[in-house]
Amino acid sequence: MTDPRILVTNDDGIDAPGIASLYEELTALGEVTVVAPVDNQSGVGRTRNGTVTVRDHPWGCALAGTPAD
């Protein structure tokens, strides 16, 4: 049987407390990918800036943009 693929995401930002710990704990269960915004995007709703930039991060990808982008 293959390990599950697990996606971890949030709206608080890639450096939010707990996301690294969650990543570390879940790696024992399967292949973990983290995709989260570069900065806190809580409460921005439908805001758009029209551009999304993807940045590599030690445990996943950090997106510079808004949730509606």
C-alpha positions as CSV (number, residue, x, y, z in Angstrom):
1,M,0.0,0.0,0.0
2,T,1.3,3.5,-0.8
3,D,1.6,6.3,1.7
4,P,-1.2,8.9,1.5
5,R,-0.5,12.3,0.0
6,I,-1.4,15.1,2.5
7,L,-1.9,18.8,1.7
8,V,-1.5,21.3,4.5
9,T,-2.6,24.9,3.9
10,N,-3.7,27.9,5.9
11,D,-4.5,31.6,5.5
12,D,-2.1,32.8,8.3
13,G,1.1,32.5,6.3
14,I,3.9,30.0,5.7
15,D,5.7,31.1,8.9
16,A,2.6,30.9,11.2
17,P,3.2,29.1,14.5
18,G,2.4,25.5,14.2
19,I,2.6,24.9,10.4
20,A,6.2,23.6,10.6
21,S,5.3,21.3,13.6
22,L,2.2,20.0,11.7
23,Y,4.4,19.3,8.7
24,E,7.0,17.4,10.8
25,E,4.3,15.3,12.5
26,L,2.4,14.4,9.3
27,T,5.6,13.3,7.5
28,A,5.4,10.1,9.6
29,L,2.0,9.3,8.0
30,G,2.7,10.1,4.3
31,E,3.9,12.5,1.6
32,V,3.2,16.1,2.9
33,T,3.0,19.2,0.7
34,V,2.5,22.6,2.3
35,V,1.1,25.5,0.3
36,A,0.4,28.7,2.2
37,P,0.6,32.5,1.6
38,V,3.8,34.4,2.2
39,D,2.0,36.8,4.5
40,N,-1.1,36.5,6.7
41,Q,-4.2,36.6,4.5
42,S,-6.9,36.2,7.2
43,G,-10.0,38.3,6.5
44,V,-9.1,39.5,3.0
45,G,-12.0,37.7,1.4
46,R,-12.4,38.6,-2.3
47,T,-9.5,41.0,-2.5
48,R,-7.4,40.6,-5.7
49,N,-4.1,41.9,-6.8
50,G,-3.9,40.0,-10.0
51,T,-0.5,38.5,-9.6
52,V,0.7,35.4,-7.8
53,T,4.3,34.6,-7.2
54,V,5.4,31.1,-6.0
55,R,8.4,31.0,-3.7
56,D,10.1,27.8,-2.5
57,H,10.1,27.3,1.2
58,P,11.9,24.6,3.3
59,W,8.7,22.6,3.8
60,G,6.6,23.6,0.8
61,C,5.6,26.6,-1.4
62,A,4.8,30.1,-0.3
63,L,2.4,32.1,-2.5
64,A,2.6,35.9,-2.8
65,G,-0.9,36.9,-3.7
66,T,-4.4,36.9,-2.3
67,P,-6.9,34.0,-1.8
68,A,-9.0,35.2,-4.8
69,D,-6.0,35.4,-7.1
